């Protein structure tokens, strides 16, 4: 089940981040940087405002949160900042469904959405490519670590919305996050 997160979910989302973000990112960007990701973006305090603003969706199975997606803004752009799944739930098309839920929350006149990931996260890059996100730019890491550069991808929503389709309706396997 995919649904909007509520204030009652904040602690569970925080625990999800503590459980899955460190082991996911440590081999990609180093343990210290992975710990920093959890501290900055998965604390209860950092989750409260986006949840209250309706910017976070969760995938739930058997009463537990097994996936999290979060959107926001960067200047005029709409951005998907978080899209994570419990590894046991990968390959079940939850990633595309979380994306669709986040896109479905956007105003109808929004014609594109951005998504970002670390250069070192090739798995995410492959997933987003399959979902129709093309590389727009790469921002180097200010500290010089090439793995921690940020890849910005964009997806045109016009064709997606006019076709009435969603990425999880396609036959191609895609949920590899």
PyMOL commands that set and color helices and strands:
alter all, ss='L'
color gray80, all
select helices_A, chain A and resi 7-29+31-41+44-52+87-89+94-104+122-130+146-148+158-162+167-169
alter helices_A, ss='H'
color red, helices_A
select strands_A, chain A and resi 2-4+56-61+64-74+77-85+112-118+134-139+150-156
alter strands_A, ss='S'
color yellow, strands_A
deselect
rebuild
show_as cartoon
